């Protein structure tokens, strides 16, 4: 299994409940395809660098996970089919990026405690 991270931007007109449902939908797609979710971060409403679909802001979400390559294809199809997602990116992490992500998670967890 490879380690991946995905960042996707949801349309800003969603309520908190709709946003959480959207995130859960994509987490379920991953879990159903044998992925192990490592970390999830809601970055909140951010201004976009340029308008996408005539929108100037969006809700950002990051999910780090381990999965087989076949699960990535299904996740990207789910992103394309969902009208609430205006942009998405899935990146395979090489070993140094995975180590950095782990350090970042640990640092973030220490700040919360």
C-alpha positions in Angstrom: 0.0 0.0 0.0 1.2 3.5 -0.8 0.6 6.6 1.2 -1.4 9.4 -0.4 -2.9 12.7 0.5 -5.8 14.4 -1.1 -6.9 18.0 -0.9 -10.3 19.0 -2.3 -12.2 22.3 -2.4 -16.0 22.3 -1.8 -18.3 25.0 -2.9 -18.8 27.8 -0.4 -22.6 27.6 -0.4 -22.7 24.4 1.7 -23.9 24.4 5.3 -21.7 22.8 8.0 -23.9 19.6 7.9 -23.6 19.3 4.1 -19.9 19.9 4.2 -19.5 17.1 6.8 -21.7 14.7 4.8 -19.5 15.4 1.7 -16.3 14.6 3.6 -17.8 11.4 5.1 -18.9 10.3 1.6 -15.3 10.5 0.3 -13.9 8.8 3.4 -16.5 6.0 2.9 -15.3 5.6 -0.7 -11.8 5.2 0.5 -12.6 2.7 3.3 -14.9 0.6 1.0 -11.9 0.3 -1.3 -9.5 -0.9 1.4 -7.9 2.4 2.4 -6.7 3.2 5.8 -7.3 6.8 6.8 -4.3 8.3 8.7 -5.3 11.9 9.2 -8.0 14.4 8.3 -7.9 18.2 8.5 -10.6 20.7 7.8 -8.9 23.9 6.7 -12.1 25.8 6.6 -13.3 28.6 4.2 -10.4 30.1 2.3 -10.2 32.6 -0.6 -9.2 31.1 -3.9 -6.2 32.4 -5.9 -8.5 32.8 -8.9 -12.2 32.2 -9.5 -13.4 28.6 -10.1 -16.9 28.2 -11.5 -17.5 31.9 -10.7 -16.7 31.3 -7.0 -14.0 33.2 -5.1 -13.8 31.0 -2.0 -14.3 27.4 -0.9 -14.0 24.9 1.9 -10.7 23.1 1.9 -10.3 19.6 3.3 -7.1 17.4 3.6 -7.2 13.6 4.0 -4.1 11.5 4.4 -4.5 7.8 3.8 -2.8 4.5 2.7 -4.4 2.7 -0.2 -3.8 0.6 -3.3 -3.7 2.4 -6.6 -7.1 1.1 -7.7 -8.8 3.0 -4.8 -7.3 6.3 -6.2 -9.1 5.8 -9.5 -12.5 5.3 -7.7 -11.9 8.3 -5.5 -11.2 10.6 -8.4 -14.3 9.3 -10.2 -16.3 10.2 -7.1 -14.8 13.7 -7.0 -15.7 14.3 -10.6 -19.3 13.1 -10.1 -20.0 15.2 -7.1 -21.2 18.8 -7.9 -20.2 20.0 -4.4 -16.5 19.6 -5.2 -15.0 22.3 -7.4 -11.4 21.1 -7.4 -9.5 18.1 -6.1 -5.9 16.8 -6.1 -4.6 13.4 -5.0 -0.8 13.1 -4.5 1.3 10.0 -3.8 3.7 10.7 -1.0 7.3 9.5 -1.4 9.1 8.4 1.8 10.5 11.9 2.8 7.1 13.5 2.2 5.5 10.9 4.4 8.0 11.5 7.2 7.4 15.2 7.0 3.7 14.7 7.1 4.1 12.5 10.2 6.2 15.2 11.9 3.6 17.8 11.0 0.8 15.7 12.4 2.7 15.2 15.7 3.5 18.9 16.0 -0.2 19.8 15.3 -1.4 17.2 17.9 1.0 18.6 20.6 -0.5 22.1 20.0 -4.0 20.8 20.6 -3.1 19.2 23.9 
